[in-house]
Amino acid sequence: MSIWEILLLGVALSMDAVAVGMTNGMAEPKMRFGKVALVALFYGFFQGAMPLAGYYCGSLFSAAVEAVAPWLSFVLLAFIGGKMIWDCLKKDEGEPQVLGVKRLFLQALATSIDALAVGVTLLAAESAGGLPVPVWACALVIAGVTYLLSFAAVYVGKAVGNKLADKAELLGGIILIGIGLKILIESFF
């Protein structure tokens, strides 16, 4: 595994976090810089920590992680997306929905569960002598790529959210449920 493959792995792993970050920006178009950085930090941290956890747990849990991860991601994202839709449909006009730490934590966890299995892949690559850098450096690359892409995605979402106004949270909820379904469906193939 080359450093370029690790970078591409970081990009691939970050795509769910990027999509969810974009929906957060759409749902909260007035989000300040510090909160945008916090959102990206959560996603980057979890995307970097999960491969390390998978690496150190190794083959003990690899089969369980691969079997449960898509279902867990789907349930978490469907719950968060469903709540966003519910809140959008029942909220009073002018009552802004803000992204709290609890929701952000669940989003970061849900979008990074598949990275546990990547940790097992990194262990296998290292065993075969195929990692160009230590596993912690791979995790830092994945975390950094996720941070940068998620940061940019929130700003893209904010721009779109300003144009969609009150429908952004509804669309965001639908997108989260769609991402959860995509993860679940891909697990069958």
C-alpha positions in Angstrom: 0.0 0.0 0.0 1.5 3.3 -1.1 1.1 6.7 0.5 -1.1 7.7 -2.5 -3.4 4.7 -1.8 -3.6 5.9 1.9 -4.6 9.4 0.7 -7.2 7.9 -1.6 -8.4 5.7 1.2 -8.8 8.9 3.3 -10.8 10.5 0.5 -13.0 7.4 0.1 -13.6 7.1 3.9 -14.5 10.8 4.2 -17.2 10.8 1.6 -20.0 10.0 4.0 -18.8 12.6 6.5 -18.5 15.1 3.6 -22.2 14.5 2.6 -23.4 14.7 6.2 -21.3 17.9 6.8 -22.9 19.4 3.7 -26.3 18.7 5.1 -25.3 20.3 8.4 -24.3 23.4 6.4 -27.6 23.3 4.5 -29.6 23.0 7.7 -27.7 25.7 9.5 -26.6 28.2 6.9 -25.6 30.8 9.5 -23.1 28.5 11.2 -20.0 30.3 12.4 -16.4 29.5 11.5 -15.6 28.0 14.9 -18.6 25.6 14.7 -17.7 24.6 11.1 -14.2 23.8 12.4 -15.7 21.8 15.2 -17.9 19.8 12.8 -14.8 19.0 10.7 -12.8 18.1 13.8 -15.4 15.6 15.0 -15.5 13.9 11.6 -11.7 13.9 11.2 -11.2 12.6 14.7 -13.6 9.7 14.3 -12.4 8.8 10.8 -8.8 8.7 12.2 -9.7 6.9 15.4 -11.8 4.1 14.0 -9.1 2.6 11.8 -6.8 2.6 14.8 -9.4 0.8 16.8 -9.9 -1.7 14.0 -6.2 -2.2 13.7 -5.6 -2.8 17.4 -8.7 -5.1 17.7 -7.4 -6.9 14.7 -8.9 -10.1 13.6 -10.8 -10.5 17.0 -13.7 -8.4 15.8 -13.2 -8.1 12.0 -16.1 -10.4 11.1 -18.4 -8.8 13.6 -17.5 -5.3 12.5 -18.1 -6.1 8.9 -21.4 -7.7 9.6 -22.8 -5.1 12.0 -21.3 -1.8 10.7 -23.7 -1.2 7.8 -26.7 -1.9 9.9 -25.5 0.3 12.8 -24.6 3.1 10.4 -28.0 2.8 8.7 -29.9 2.9 12.0 -28.0 5.9 13.4 -28.3 7.9 10.1 -31.9 7.0 9.6 -32.7 8.1 13.2 -30.8 11.4 12.8 -32.3 12.1 9.4 -35.8 11.1 10.6 -35.5 13.5 13.5 -34.3 16.3 11.2 -37.4 15.7 9.0 -39.7 15.5 12.1 -38.2 18.7 13.5 -38.6 20.5 10.2 -42.2 19.5 9.8 -43.2 20.4 13.4 -41.1 23.5 14.1 -42.5 26.9 14.4 -41.5 29.5 11.8 -38.4 31.3 12.9 -37.3 28.5 15.3 -33.8 27.7 14.0 -32.5 24.1 14.4 -29.0 24.1 15.5 -26.5 21.2 15.4 -25.7 20.2 19.0 -22.8 18.1 20.3 -25.0 15.0 20.8 -26.2 15.0 17.2 -22.7 15.8 15.9 -21.2 12.9 18.0 -23.8 10.5 16.5 -23.2 11.7 13.0 -19.4 11.3 13.4 -19.8 7.9 14.8 -22.3 6.7 12.2 -20.2 7.9 9.3 -17.0 6.4 10.6 -18.0 2.9 11.6 -17.0 1.4 8.3 -13.4 2.7 9.0 -13.1 0.0 11.7 -12.9 -2.6 9.0 -10.2 -0.4 7.2 -8.1 -0.8 10.4 -8.2 -4.6 9.9 -7.1 -4.0 6.3 -4.2 -1.8 7.5 -3.2 -4.6 9.9 -3.2 -7.1 7.0 -1.2 -4.7 4.8 1.3 -4.2 7.5 1.7 -7.9 8.1 2.4 -8.4 4.4 5.0 -5.6 4.7 3.0 -3.2 2.7 2.6 0.0 4.8 4.9 2.8 3.9 4.4 4.6 7.3 3.3 3.5 10.8 -0.4 2.9 11.2 -0.8 6.0 13.4 0.5 8.0 10.5 -2.1 6.4 8.2 -4.8 7.3 10.7 -3.5 10.9 10.8 -3.6 11.1 7.0 -7.2 9.8 7.0 -8.2 12.2 9.8 -6.6 15.2 8.0 -8.2 14.5 4.6 -11.6 14.0 6.3 -11.1 17.3 8.2 -10.2 19.3 5.2 -13.0 17.9 2.9 -15.6 18.1 5.7 -14.7 21.7 6.4 -15.1 22.6 2.8 -18.4 20.6 2.5 -20.0 22.5 5.4 -19.3 25.8 3.5 -20.8 24.3 0.3 -23.8 23.2 2.3 -24.2 26.7 3.8 -24.2 28.3 0.4 -26.9 25.8 -0.8 -28.8 26.2 2.5 -29.1 29.9 2.1 -30.8 29.3 -1.3 -33.1 26.6 0.0 -34.1 28.5 3.2 -36.7 26.5 5.2 -36.5 23.3 3.1 -32.8 22.7 3.8 -33.3 20.8 7.0 -36.0 18.6 5.3 -33.6 17.9 2.4 -30.8 17.2 4.8 -32.8 14.6 6.7 -33.7 12.9 3.4 -30.0 12.9 2.4 -29.0 11.4 5.7 -31.5 8.6 5.4 -30.3 8.1 1.8 -26.7 7.8 2.9 -27.7 5.2 5.5 -29.6 3.2 2.9 -26.6 3.4 0.5 -24.3 2.0 3.2 -26.7 -0.8 4.0 -27.3 -1.7 0.3 -23.6 -1.7 -0.5 -23.0 -4.2 2.3 -25.0 -6.8 0.4 -22.8 -6.6 -2.7 
